[in-house]
Amino acid sequence: MDVKNFETMDPVMLMSIVNMKIRDEFGDLDNLVKYYGIDKDKLVARLANAGFDYLPEANQFR
């Protein structure tokens, strides 16, 4: 699943996909947003609006 259309995705599905991709493919959020060419602040804000915060020490959204 491609996260480029994150602005219109269901936020729970988006959080799940982003966490999976960080864990399995990219190692951290910065590499993920760089690969997809998306705005990190917008992605973080989209998930924060749905109640999910990025926890750098855990390297995932919860």
PDBQT receptor file of N, H, CA, C and O in Angstrom, charges set to zero:
ATOM      1  N   MET A   1       0.853  -1.184   0.000  1.00  0.00    +0.000 N 
ATOM      2  CA  MET A   1       0.000   0.000   0.000  1.00  0.00    +0.000 C 
ATOM      3  C   MET A   1       0.888   1.233   0.000  1.00  0.00    +0.000 C 
ATOM      4  O   MET A   1       1.895   1.290   0.705  1.00  0.00    +0.000 OA
ATOM      5  N   ASP A   2       0.513   2.190  -0.776  1.00  0.00    +0.000 N 
ATOM      6  H   ASP A   2      -0.305   2.144  -1.349  1.00  0.00    +0.000 HD
ATOM      7  CA  ASP A   2       1.254   3.436  -0.959  1.00  0.00    +0.000 C 
ATOM      8  C   ASP A   2       0.722   4.507  -0.013  1.00  0.00    +0.000 C 
ATOM      9  O   ASP A   2      -0.488   4.724   0.058  1.00  0.00    +0.000 OA
ATOM     10  N   VAL A   3       1.604   5.171   0.707  1.00  0.00    +0.000 N 
ATOM     11  H   VAL A   3       2.587   4.994   0.650  1.00  0.00    +0.000 HD
ATOM     12  CA  VAL A   3       1.163   6.211   1.641  1.00  0.00    +0.000 C 
ATOM     13  C   VAL A   3       1.138   7.604   1.016  1.00  0.00    +0.000 C 
ATOM     14  O   VAL A   3       0.887   8.585   1.716  1.00  0.00    +0.000 OA
ATOM     15  N   LYS A   4       1.392   7.704  -0.280  1.00  0.00    +0.000 N 
ATOM     16  H   LYS A   4       1.596   6.907  -0.848  1.00  0.00    +0.000 HD
ATOM     17  CA  LYS A   4       1.368   9.017  -0.933  1.00  0.00    +0.000 C 
ATOM     18  C   LYS A   4       0.011   9.703  -0.819  1.00  0.00    +0.000 C 
ATOM     19  O   LYS A   4      -0.064  10.931  -0.796  1.00  0.00    +0.000 OA
ATOM     20  N   ASN A   5      -1.049   8.922  -0.747  1.00  0.00    +0.000 N 
ATOM     21  H   ASN A   5      -0.988   7.925  -0.766  1.00  0.00    +0.000 HD
ATOM     22  CA  ASN A   5      -2.394   9.502  -0.640  1.00  0.00    +0.000 C 
ATOM     23  C   ASN A   5      -2.856   9.528   0.817  1.00  0.00    +0.000 C 
ATOM     24  O   ASN A   5      -4.035   9.321   1.102  1.00  0.00    +0.000 OA
ATOM     25  N   PHE A   6      -1.930   9.782   1.729  1.00  0.00    +0.000 N 
ATOM     26  H   PHE A   6      -0.972   9.950   1.497  1.00  0.00    +0.000 HD
ATOM     27  CA  PHE A   6      -2.205   9.755   3.167  1.00  0.00    +0.000 C 
ATOM     28  C   PHE A   6      -3.294  10.731   3.593  1.00  0.00    +0.000 C 
ATOM     29  O   PHE A   6      -3.966  10.508   4.600  1.00  0.00    +0.000 OA
ATOM     30  N   GLU A   7      -3.472  11.806   2.838  1.00  0.00    +0.000 N 
ATOM     31  H   GLU A   7      -2.925  11.986   2.021  1.00  0.00    +0.000 HD
ATOM     32  CA  GLU A   7      -4.437  12.833   3.237  1.00  0.00    +0.000 C 
ATOM     33  C   GLU A   7      -5.885  12.348   3.130  1.00  0.00    +0.000 C 
ATOM     34  O   GLU A   7      -6.773  12.919   3.762  1.00  0.00    +0.000 OA
ATOM     35  N   THR A   8      -6.129  11.307   2.343  1.00  0.00    +0.000 N 
ATOM     36  H   THR A   8      -5.407  10.843   1.830  1.00  0.00    +0.000 HD
ATOM     37  CA  THR A   8      -7.493  10.818   2.164  1.00  0.00    +0.000 C 
ATOM     38  C   THR A   8      -7.712   9.423   2.742  1.00  0.00    +0.000 C 
ATOM     39  O   THR A   8      -8.829   8.905   2.714  1.00  0.00    +0.000 OA
ATOM     40  N   MET A   9      -6.656   8.821   3.262  1.00  0.00    +0.000 N 
ATOM     41  H   MET A   9      -5.749   9.242   3.285  1.00  0.00    +0.000 HD
ATOM     42  CA  MET A   9      -6.766   7.473   3.819  1.00  0.00    +0.000 C 
ATOM     43  C   MET A   9      -7.451   7.481   5.182  1.00  0.00    +0.000 C 
ATOM     44  O   MET A   9      -7.411   8.477   5.904  1.00  0.00    +0.000 OA
ATOM     45  N   ASP A  10      -8.074   6.371   5.519  1.00  0.00    +0.000 N 
ATOM     46  H   ASP A  10      -8.107   5.562   4.932  1.00  0.00    +0.000 HD
ATOM     47  CA  ASP A  10      -8.609   6.177   6.859  1.00  0.00    +0.000 C 
ATOM     48  C   ASP A  10      -7.426   6.280   7.838  1.00  0.00    +0.000 C 
ATOM     49  O   ASP A  10      -6.412   5.608   7.648  1.00  0.00    +0.000 OA
ATOM     50  N   PRO A  11      -7.547   7.115   8.883  1.00  0.00    +0.000 N 
ATOM     51  CA  PRO A  11      -6.405   7.342   9.767  1.00  0.00    +0.000 C 
ATOM     52  C   PRO A  11      -5.916   6.103  10.522  1.00  0.00    +0.000 C 
ATOM     53  O   PRO A  11      -4.717   5.982  10.776  1.00  0.00    +0.000 OA
ATOM     54  N   VAL A  12      -6.804   5.191  10.882  1.00  0.00    +0.000 N 
ATOM     55  H   VAL A  12      -7.778   5.290  10.676  1.00  0.00    +0.000 HD
ATOM     56  CA  VAL A  12      -6.372   3.969  11.568  1.00  0.00    +0.000 C 
ATOM     57  C   VAL A  12      -5.568   3.096  10.608  1.00  0.00    +0.000 C 
ATOM     58  O   VAL A  12      -4.533   2.544  10.981  1.00  0.00    +0.000 OA
ATOM     59  N   MET A  13      -6.038   2.976   9.394  1.00  0.00    +0.000 N 
ATOM     60  H   MET A  13      -6.879   3.424   9.091  1.00  0.00    +0.000 HD
ATOM     61  CA  MET A  13      -5.323   2.209   8.373  1.00  0.00    +0.000 C 
ATOM     62  C   MET A  13      -3.979   2.872   8.067  1.00  0.00    +0.000 C 
ATOM     63  O   MET A  13      -2.961   2.192   7.929  1.00  0.00    +0.000 OA
ATOM     64  N   LEU A  14      -3.984   4.188   7.964  1.00  0.00    +0.000 N 
ATOM     65  H   LEU A  14      -4.810   4.740   8.076  1.00  0.00    +0.000 HD
ATOM     66  CA  LEU A  14      -2.758   4.932   7.699  1.00  0.00    +0.000 C 
ATOM     67  C   LEU A  14      -1.728   4.690   8.798  1.00  0.00    +0.000 C 
ATOM     68  O   LEU A  14      -0.567   4.409   8.503  1.00  0.00    +0.000 OA
ATOM     69  N   MET A  15      -2.134   4.795  10.046  1.00  0.00    +0.000 N 
ATOM     70  H   MET A  15      -3.078   5.024  10.286  1.00  0.00    +0.000 HD
ATOM     71  CA  MET A  15      -1.220   4.571  11.164  1.00  0.00    +0.000 C 
ATOM     72  C   MET A  15      -0.629   3.171  11.098  1.00  0.00    +0.000 C 
ATOM     73  O   MET A  15       0.572   2.985  11.293  1.00  0.00    +0.000 OA
ATOM     74  N   SER A  16      -1.467   2.203  10.825  1.00  0.00    +0.000 N 
ATOM     75  H   SER A  16      -2.442   2.354  10.667  1.00  0.00    +0.000 HD
ATOM     76  CA  SER A  16      -1.006   0.822  10.744  1.00  0.00    +0.000 C 
ATOM     77  C   SER A  16       0.010   0.629   9.615  1.00  0.00    +0.000 C 
ATOM     78  O   SER A  16       1.042  -0.016   9.800  1.00  0.00    +0.000 OA
ATOM     79  N   ILE A  17      -0.291   1.185   8.465  1.00  0.00    +0.000 N 
ATOM     80  H   ILE A  17      -1.130   1.708   8.315  1.00  0.00    +0.000 HD
ATOM     81  CA  ILE A  17       0.594   1.052   7.308  1.00  0.00    +0.000 C 
ATOM     82  C   ILE A  17       1.916   1.767   7.552  1.00  0.00    +0.000 C 
ATOM     83  O   ILE A  17       2.982   1.224   7.260  1.00  0.00    +0.000 OA
ATOM     84  N   VAL A  18       1.851   2.976   8.083  1.00  0.00    +0.000 N 
ATOM     85  H   VAL A  18       0.985   3.417   8.320  1.00  0.00    +0.000 HD
ATOM     86  CA  VAL A  18       3.079   3.736   8.346  1.00  0.00    +0.000 C 
ATOM     87  C   VAL A  18       3.954   2.994   9.351  1.00  0.00    +0.000 C 
ATOM     88  O   VAL A  18       5.159   2.863   9.138  1.00  0.00    +0.000 OA
ATOM     89  N   ASN A  19       3.372   2.511  10.431  1.00  0.00    +0.000 N 
ATOM     90  H   ASN A  19       2.392   2.617  10.603  1.00  0.00    +0.000 HD
ATOM     91  CA  ASN A  19       4.158   1.768  11.418  1.00  0.00    +0.000 C 
ATOM     92  C   ASN A  19       4.785   0.511  10.811  1.00  0.00    +0.000 C 
ATOM     93  O   ASN A  19       5.942   0.198  11.091  1.00  0.00    +0.000 OA
ATOM     94  N   MET A  20       4.032  -0.201   9.990  1.00  0.00    +0.000 N 
ATOM     95  H   MET A  20       3.092   0.054   9.762  1.00  0.00    +0.000 HD
ATOM     96  CA  MET A  20       4.552  -1.401   9.346  1.00  0.00    +0.000 C 
ATOM     97  C   MET A  20       5.709  -1.060   8.412  1.00  0.00    +0.000 C 
ATOM     98  O   MET A  20       6.734  -1.742   8.407  1.00  0.00    +0.000 OA
ATOM     99  N   LYS A  21       5.538  -0.003   7.623  1.00  0.00    +0.000 N 
ATOM    100  H   LYS A  21       4.706   0.551   7.627  1.00  0.00    +0.000 HD
ATOM    101  CA  LYS A  21       6.588   0.373   6.680  1.00  0.00    +0.000 C 
ATOM    102  C   LYS A  21       7.837   0.869   7.401  1.00  0.00    +0.000 C 
ATOM    103  O   LYS A  21       8.952   0.583   6.964  1.00  0.00    +0.000 OA
ATOM    104  N   ILE A  22       7.671   1.607   8.496  1.00  0.00    +0.000 N 
ATOM    105  H   ILE A  22       6.766   1.839   8.851  1.00  0.00    +0.000 HD
ATOM    106  CA  ILE A  22       8.831   2.037   9.272  1.00  0.00    +0.000 C 
ATOM    107  C   ILE A  22       9.565   0.797   9.792  1.00  0.00    +0.000 C 
ATOM    108  O   ILE A  22      10.786   0.697   9.673  1.00  0.00    +0.000 OA
ATOM    109  N   ARG A  23       8.829  -0.123  10.355  1.00  0.00    +0.000 N 
ATOM    110  H   ARG A  23       7.837  -0.041  10.451  1.00  0.00    +0.000 HD
ATOM    111  CA  ARG A  23       9.421  -1.332  10.950  1.00  0.00    +0.000 C 
ATOM    112  C   ARG A  23      10.068  -2.235   9.901  1.00  0.00    +0.000 C 
ATOM    113  O   ARG A  23      11.191  -2.700  10.096  1.00  0.00    +0.000 OA
ATOM    114  N   ASP A  24       9.371  -2.488   8.792  1.00  0.00    +0.000 N 
ATOM    115  H   ASP A  24       8.459  -2.110   8.633  1.00  0.00    +0.000 HD
ATOM    116  CA  ASP A  24       9.811  -3.504   7.834  1.00  0.00    +0.000 C 
ATOM    117  C   ASP A  24      10.675  -2.997   6.690  1.00  0.00    +0.000 C 
ATOM    118  O   ASP A  24      11.472  -3.757   6.140  1.00  0.00    +0.000 OA
ATOM    119  N   GLU A  25      10.532  -1.715   6.318  1.00  0.00    +0.000 N 
ATOM    120  H   GLU A  25       9.885  -1.098   6.765  1.00  0.00    +0.000 HD
ATOM    121  CA  GLU A  25      11.197  -1.248   5.103  1.00  0.00    +0.000 C 
ATOM    122  C   GLU A  25      12.140  -0.067   5.292  1.00  0.00    +0.000 C 
ATOM    123  O   GLU A  25      13.184  -0.010   4.644  1.00  0.00    +0.000 OA
ATOM    124  N   PHE A  26      11.796   0.879   6.167  1.00  0.00    +0.000 N 
ATOM    125  H   PHE A  26      10.948   0.833   6.694  1.00  0.00    +0.000 HD
ATOM    126  CA  PHE A  26      12.518   2.145   6.164  1.00  0.00    +0.000 C 
ATOM    127  C   PHE A  26      13.353   2.432   7.402  1.00  0.00    +0.000 C 
ATOM    128  O   PHE A  26      14.267   3.254   7.335  1.00  0.00    +0.000 OA
ATOM    129  N   GLY A  27      13.081   1.800   8.506  1.00  0.00    +0.000 N 
ATOM    130  H   GLY A  27      12.339   1.132   8.561  1.00  0.00    +0.000 HD
ATOM    131  CA  GLY A  27      13.884   2.005   9.702  1.00  0.00    +0.000 C 
ATOM    132  C   GLY A  27      13.522   3.216  10.530  1.00  0.00    +0.000 C 
ATOM    133  O   GLY A  27      13.669   3.198  11.753  1.00  0.00    +0.000 OA
ATOM    134  N   ASP A  28      13.044   4.283   9.874  1.00  0.00    +0.000 N 
ATOM    135  H   ASP A  28      12.925   4.297   8.882  1.00  0.00    +0.000 HD
ATOM    136  CA  ASP A  28      12.581   5.454  10.620  1.00  0.00    +0.000 C 
ATOM    137  C   ASP A  28      11.660   6.308   9.760  1.00  0.00    +0.000 C 
ATOM    138  O   ASP A  28      11.570   6.133   8.545  1.00  0.00    +0.000 OA
ATOM    139  N   LEU A  29      10.986   7.225  10.417  1.00  0.00    +0.000 N 
ATOM    140  H   LEU A  29      11.059   7.367  11.404  1.00  0.00    +0.000 HD
ATOM    141  CA  LEU A  29       9.991   8.063   9.739  1.00  0.00    +0.000 C 
ATOM    142  C   LEU A  29      10.626   8.956   8.679  1.00  0.00    +0.000 C 
ATOM    143  O   LEU A  29      10.043   9.171   7.616  1.00  0.00    +0.000 OA
ATOM    144  N   ASP A  30      11.803   9.472   8.961  1.00  0.00    +0.000 N 
ATOM    145  H   ASP A  30      12.276   9.297   9.825  1.00  0.00    +0.000 HD
ATOM    146  CA  ASP A  30      12.464  10.354   7.996  1.00  0.00    +0.000 C 
ATOM    147  C   ASP A  30      12.732   9.652   6.666  1.00  0.00    +0.000 C 
ATOM    148  O   ASP A  30      12.521  10.242   5.607  1.00  0.00    +0.000 OA
ATOM    149  N   ASN A  31      13.188   8.418   6.705  1.00  0.00    +0.000 N 
ATOM    150  H   ASN A  31      13.360   7.939   7.566  1.00  0.00    +0.000 HD
ATOM    151  CA  ASN A  31      13.436   7.673   5.467  1.00  0.00    +0.000 C 
ATOM    152  C   ASN A  31      12.145   7.396   4.714  1.00  0.00    +0.000 C 
ATOM    153  O   ASN A  31      12.124   7.442   3.484  1.00  0.00    +0.000 OA
ATOM    154  N   LEU A  32      11.070   7.109   5.437  1.00  0.00    +0.000 N 
ATOM    155  H   LEU A  32      11.087   7.072   6.436  1.00  0.00    +0.000 HD
ATOM    156  CA  LEU A  32       9.785   6.855   4.792  1.00  0.00    +0.000 C 
ATOM    157  C   LEU A  32       9.289   8.086   4.045  1.00  0.00    +0.000 C 
ATOM    158  O   LEU A  32       8.924   7.991   2.873  1.00  0.00    +0.000 OA
ATOM    159  N   VAL A  33       9.269   9.240   4.708  1.00  0.00    +0.000 N 
ATOM    160  H   VAL A  33       9.565   9.318   5.660  1.00  0.00    +0.000 HD
ATOM    161  CA  VAL A  33       8.744  10.442   4.045  1.00  0.00    +0.000 C 
ATOM    162  C   VAL A  33       9.650  10.885   2.896  1.00  0.00    +0.000 C 
ATOM    163  O   VAL A  33       9.171  11.413   1.892  1.00  0.00    +0.000 OA
ATOM    164  N   LYS A  34      10.935  10.672   3.042  1.00  0.00    +0.000 N 
ATOM    165  H   LYS A  34      11.324  10.243   3.858  1.00  0.00    +0.000 HD
ATOM    166  CA  LYS A  34      11.860  11.018   1.953  1.00  0.00    +0.000 C 
ATOM    167  C   LYS A  34      11.600  10.143   0.737  1.00  0.00    +0.000 C 
ATOM    168  O   LYS A  34      11.549  10.644  -0.387  1.00  0.00    +0.000 OA
ATOM    169  N   TYR A  35      11.435   8.849   0.947  1.00  0.00    +0.000 N 
ATOM    170  H   TYR A  35      11.476   8.442   1.859  1.00  0.00    +0.000 HD
ATOM    171  CA  TYR A  35      11.190   7.914  -0.150  1.00  0.00    +0.000 C 
ATOM    172  C   TYR A  35       9.913   8.275  -0.911  1.00  0.00    +0.000 C 
ATOM    173  O   TYR A  35       9.900   8.286  -2.142  1.00  0.00    +0.000 OA
ATOM    174  N   TYR A  36       8.842   8.569  -0.173  1.00  0.00    +0.000 N 
ATOM    175  H   TYR A  36       8.853   8.561   0.827  1.00  0.00    +0.000 HD
ATOM    176  CA  TYR A  36       7.564   8.869  -0.810  1.00  0.00    +0.000 C 
ATOM    177  C   TYR A  36       7.415  10.331  -1.223  1.00  0.00    +0.000 C 
ATOM    178  O   TYR A  36       6.457  10.688  -1.909  1.00  0.00    +0.000 OA
ATOM    179  N   GLY A  37       8.358  11.175  -0.808  1.00  0.00    +0.000 N 
ATOM    180  H   GLY A  37       9.136  10.885  -0.251  1.00  0.00    +0.000 HD
ATOM    181  CA  GLY A  37       8.286  12.586  -1.182  1.00  0.00    +0.000 C 
ATOM    182  C   GLY A  37       7.105  13.297  -0.564  1.00  0.00    +0.000 C 
ATOM    183  O   GLY A  37       6.485  14.149  -1.201  1.00  0.00    +0.000 OA
ATOM    184  N   ILE A  38       6.787  12.952   0.676  1.00  0.00    +0.000 N 
ATOM    185  H   ILE A  38       7.290  12.260   1.193  1.00  0.00    +0.000 HD
ATOM    186  CA  ILE A  38       5.660  13.593   1.339  1.00  0.00    +0.000 C 
ATOM    187  C   ILE A  38       6.148  14.481   2.483  1.00  0.00    +0.000 C 
ATOM    188  O   ILE A  38       7.262  14.315   2.982  1.00  0.00    +0.000 OA
ATOM    189  N   ASP A  39       5.319  15.403   2.879  1.00  0.00    +0.000 N 
ATOM    190  H   ASP A  39       4.415  15.537   2.474  1.00  0.00    +0.000 HD
ATOM    191  CA  ASP A  39       5.644  16.356   3.938  1.00  0.00    +0.000 C 
ATOM    192  C   ASP A  39       5.481  15.687   5.300  1.00  0.00    +0.000 C 
ATOM    193  O   ASP A  39       4.375  15.299   5.679  1.00  0.00    +0.000 OA
ATOM    194  N   LYS A  40       6.571  15.555   6.025  1.00  0.00    +0.000 N 
ATOM    195  H   LYS A  40       7.469  15.870   5.718  1.00  0.00    +0.000 HD
ATOM    196  CA  LYS A  40       6.560  14.884   7.327  1.00  0.00    +0.000 C 
ATOM    197  C   LYS A  40       5.603  15.571   8.291  1.00  0.00    +0.000 C 
ATOM    198  O   LYS A  40       4.839  14.905   8.989  1.00  0.00    +0.000 OA
ATOM    199  N   ASP A  41       5.641  16.904   8.333  1.00  0.00    +0.000 N 
ATOM    200  H   ASP A  41       6.262  17.446   7.766  1.00  0.00    +0.000 HD
ATOM    201  CA  ASP A  41       4.774  17.642   9.260  1.00  0.00    +0.000 C 
ATOM    202  C   ASP A  41       3.298  17.396   8.967  1.00  0.00    +0.000 C 
ATOM    203  O   ASP A  41       2.492  17.273   9.889  1.00  0.00    +0.000 OA
ATOM    204  N   LYS A  42       2.945  17.323   7.686  1.00  0.00    +0.000 N 
ATOM    205  H   LYS A  42       3.600  17.422   6.937  1.00  0.00    +0.000 HD
ATOM    206  CA  LYS A  42       1.546  17.065   7.317  1.00  0.00    +0.000 C 
ATOM    207  C   LYS A  42       1.122  15.651   7.701  1.00  0.00    +0.000 C 
ATOM    208  O   LYS A  42       0.004  15.440   8.171  1.00  0.00    +0.000 OA
ATOM    209  N   LEU A  43       2.009  14.691   7.503  1.00  0.00    +0.000 N 
ATOM    210  H   LEU A  43       2.917  14.862   7.122  1.00  0.00    +0.000 HD
ATOM    211  CA  LEU A  43       1.702  13.315   7.881  1.00  0.00    +0.000 C 
ATOM    212  C   LEU A  43       1.522  13.204   9.393  1.00  0.00    +0.000 C 
ATOM    213  O   LEU A  43       0.561  12.597   9.865  1.00  0.00    +0.000 OA
ATOM    214  N   VAL A  44       2.440  13.785  10.143  1.00  0.00    +0.000 N 
ATOM    215  H   VAL A  44       3.221  14.278   9.760  1.00  0.00    +0.000 HD
ATOM    216  CA  VAL A  44       2.366  13.742  11.604  1.00  0.00    +0.000 C 
ATOM    217  C   VAL A  44       1.099  14.445  12.088  1.00  0.00    +0.000 C 
ATOM    218  O   VAL A  44       0.426  13.958  12.996  1.00  0.00    +0.000 OA
ATOM    219  N   ALA A  45       0.773  15.591  11.481  1.00  0.00    +0.000 N 
ATOM    220  H   ALA A  45       1.320  15.986  10.742  1.00  0.00    +0.000 HD
ATOM    221  CA  ALA A  45      -0.423  16.337  11.868  1.00  0.00    +0.000 C 
ATOM    222  C   ALA A  45      -1.690  15.555  11.538  1.00  0.00    +0.000 C 
ATOM    223  O   ALA A  45      -2.639  15.554  12.322  1.00  0.00    +0.000 OA
ATOM    224  N   ARG A  46      -1.714  14.899  10.400  1.00  0.00    +0.000 N 
ATOM    225  H   ARG A  46      -0.944  14.899   9.763  1.00  0.00    +0.000 HD
ATOM    226  CA  ARG A  46      -2.892  14.099  10.001  1.00  0.00    +0.000 C 
ATOM    227  C   ARG A  46      -3.148  13.001  11.025  1.00  0.00    +0.000 C 
ATOM    228  O   ARG A  46      -4.287  12.778  11.435  1.00  0.00    +0.000 OA
ATOM    229  N   LEU A  47      -2.083  12.319  11.436  1.00  0.00    +0.000 N 
ATOM    230  H   LEU A  47      -1.157  12.500  11.103  1.00  0.00    +0.000 HD
ATOM    231  CA  LEU A  47      -2.244  11.252  12.414  1.00  0.00    +0.000 C 
ATOM    232  C   LEU A  47      -2.524  11.806  13.811  1.00  0.00    +0.000 C 
ATOM    233  O   LEU A  47      -3.269  11.195  14.577  1.00  0.00    +0.000 OA
ATOM    234  N   ALA A  48      -1.943  12.943  14.147  1.00  0.00    +0.000 N 
ATOM    235  H   ALA A  48      -1.338  13.440  13.525  1.00  0.00    +0.000 HD
ATOM    236  CA  ALA A  48      -2.206  13.572  15.451  1.00  0.00    +0.000 C 
ATOM    237  C   ALA A  48      -3.674  13.977  15.557  1.00  0.00    +0.000 C 
ATOM    238  O   ALA A  48      -4.280  13.847  16.620  1.00  0.00    +0.000 OA
ATOM    239  N   ASN A  49      -4.242  14.465  14.464  1.00  0.00    +0.000 N 
ATOM    240  H   ASN A  49      -3.750  14.571  13.600  1.00  0.00    +0.000 HD
ATOM    241  CA  ASN A  49      -5.658  14.848  14.461  1.00  0.00    +0.000 C 
ATOM    242  C   ASN A  49      -6.570  13.646  14.715  1.00  0.00    +0.000 C 
ATOM    243  O   ASN A  49      -7.704  13.800  15.167  1.00  0.00    +0.000 OA
ATOM    244  N   ALA A  50      -6.065  12.463  14.421  1.00  0.00    +0.000 N 
ATOM    245  H   ALA A  50      -5.143  12.338  14.054  1.00  0.00    +0.000 HD
ATOM    246  CA  ALA A  50      -6.835  11.236  14.660  1.00  0.00    +0.000 C 
ATOM    247  C   ALA A  50      -6.501  10.615  16.018  1.00  0.00    +0.000 C 
ATOM    248  O   ALA A  50      -7.024   9.557  16.371  1.00  0.00    +0.000 OA
ATOM    249  N   GLY A  51      -5.628  11.282  16.773  1.00  0.00    +0.000 N 
ATOM    250  H   GLY A  51      -5.204  12.141  16.486  1.00  0.00    +0.000 HD
ATOM    251  CA  GLY A  51      -5.306  10.800  18.110  1.00  0.00    +0.000 C 
ATOM    252  C   GLY A  51      -4.043   9.976  18.223  1.00  0.00    +0.000 C 
ATOM    253  O   GLY A  51      -3.784   9.388  19.273  1.00  0.00    +0.000 OA
ATOM    254  N   PHE A  52      -3.244   9.918  17.156  1.00  0.00    +0.000 N 
ATOM    255  H   PHE A  52      -3.454  10.395  16.303  1.00  0.00    +0.000 HD
ATOM    256  CA  PHE A  52      -2.014   9.142  17.162  1.00  0.00    +0.000 C 
ATOM    257  C   PHE A  52      -0.808  10.077  17.208  1.00  0.00    +0.000 C 
ATOM    258  O   PHE A  52      -0.674  10.982  16.384  1.00  0.00    +0.000 OA
ATOM    259  N   ASP A  53       0.054   9.846  18.172  1.00  0.00    +0.000 N 
ATOM    260  H   ASP A  53      -0.054   9.111  18.841  1.00  0.00    +0.000 HD
ATOM    261  CA  ASP A  53       1.273  10.651  18.302  1.00  0.00    +0.000 C 
ATOM    262  C   ASP A  53       2.468   9.815  17.893  1.00  0.00    +0.000 C 
ATOM    263  O   ASP A  53       2.499   8.603  18.109  1.00  0.00    +0.000 OA
ATOM    264  N   TYR A  54       3.461  10.481  17.294  1.00  0.00    +0.000 N 
ATOM    265  H   TYR A  54       3.436  11.465  17.119  1.00  0.00    +0.000 HD
ATOM    266  CA  TYR A  54       4.698   9.786  16.937  1.00  0.00    +0.000 C 
ATOM    267  C   TYR A  54       5.599   9.757  18.154  1.00  0.00    +0.000 C 
ATOM    268  O   TYR A  54       5.883  10.794  18.753  1.00  0.00    +0.000 OA
ATOM    269  N   LEU A  55       6.044   8.579  18.515  1.00  0.00    +0.000 N 
ATOM    270  H   LEU A  55       5.814   7.736  18.029  1.00  0.00    +0.000 HD
ATOM    271  CA  LEU A  55       6.938   8.397  19.651  1.00  0.00    +0.000 C 
ATOM    272  C   LEU A  55       8.317   8.008  19.120  1.00  0.00    +0.000 C 
ATOM    273  O   LEU A  55       8.550   6.848  18.781  1.00  0.00    +0.000 OA
ATOM    274  N   PRO A  56       9.235   8.985  19.049  1.00  0.00    +0.000 N 
ATOM    275  CA  PRO A  56      10.557   8.698  18.474  1.00  0.00    +0.000 C 
ATOM    276  C   PRO A  56      11.295   7.562  19.175  1.00  0.00    +0.000 C 
ATOM    277  O   PRO A  56      11.987   6.778  18.526  1.00  0.00    +0.000 OA
ATOM    278  N   GLU A  57      11.149   7.470  20.498  1.00  0.00    +0.000 N 
ATOM    279  H   GLU A  57      10.587   8.107  21.025  1.00  0.00    +0.000 HD
ATOM    280  CA  GLU A  57      11.854   6.417  21.225  1.00  0.00    +0.000 C 
ATOM    281  C   GLU A  57      11.340   5.021  20.862  1.00  0.00    +0.000 C 
ATOM    282  O   GLU A  57      12.084   4.045  20.955  1.00  0.00    +0.000 OA
ATOM    283  N   ALA A  58      10.083   4.922  20.454  1.00  0.00    +0.000 N 
ATOM    284  H   ALA A  58       9.478   5.715  20.379  1.00  0.00    +0.000 HD
ATOM    285  CA  ALA A  58       9.501   3.657  20.012  1.00  0.00    +0.000 C 
ATOM    286  C   ALA A  58       9.550   3.532  18.490  1.00  0.00    +0.000 C 
ATOM    287  O   ALA A  58       9.355   2.445  17.945  1.00  0.00    +0.000 OA
ATOM    288  N   ASN A  59       9.810   4.642  17.809  1.00  0.00    +0.000 N 
ATOM    289  H   ASN A  59       9.969   5.525  18.252  1.00  0.00    +0.000 HD
ATOM    290  CA  ASN A  59       9.879   4.691  16.346  1.00  0.00    +0.000 C 
ATOM    291  C   ASN A  59       8.558   4.258  15.721  1.00  0.00    +0.000 C 
ATOM    292  O   ASN A  59       8.539   3.521  14.735  1.00  0.00    +0.000 OA
ATOM    293  N   GLN A  60       7.439   4.727  16.311  1.00  0.00    +0.000 N 
ATOM    294  H   GLN A  60       7.454   5.326  17.112  1.00  0.00    +0.000 HD
ATOM    295  CA  GLN A  60       6.129   4.401  15.784  1.00  0.00    +0.000 C 
ATOM    296  C   GLN A  60       5.069   5.378  16.288  1.00  0.00    +0.000 C 
ATOM    297  O   GLN A  60       5.280   6.140  17.231  1.00  0.00    +0.000 OA
ATOM    298  N   PHE A  61       3.928   5.318  15.618  1.00  0.00    +0.000 N 
ATOM    299  H   PHE A  61       3.757   4.698  14.852  1.00  0.00    +0.000 HD
ATOM    300  CA  PHE A  61       2.766   6.091  16.042  1.00  0.00    +0.000 C 
ATOM    301  C   PHE A  61       1.942   5.232  16.987  1.00  0.00    +0.000 C 
ATOM    302  O   PHE A  61       1.778   4.031  16.771  1.00  0.00    +0.000 OA
ATOM    303  N   ARG A  62       1.424   5.862  18.039  1.00  0.00    +0.000 N 
ATOM    304  H   ARG A  62       1.557   6.838  18.214  1.00  0.00    +0.000 HD
ATOM    305  CA  ARG A  62       0.522   5.157  18.967  1.00  0.00    +0.000 C 
ATOM    306  C   ARG A  62      -0.606   6.086  19.358  1.00  0.00    +0.000 C 
ATOM    307  O   ARG A  62      -1.483   5.701  20.132  1.00  0.00    +0.000 OA
TER     308      ARG A  62
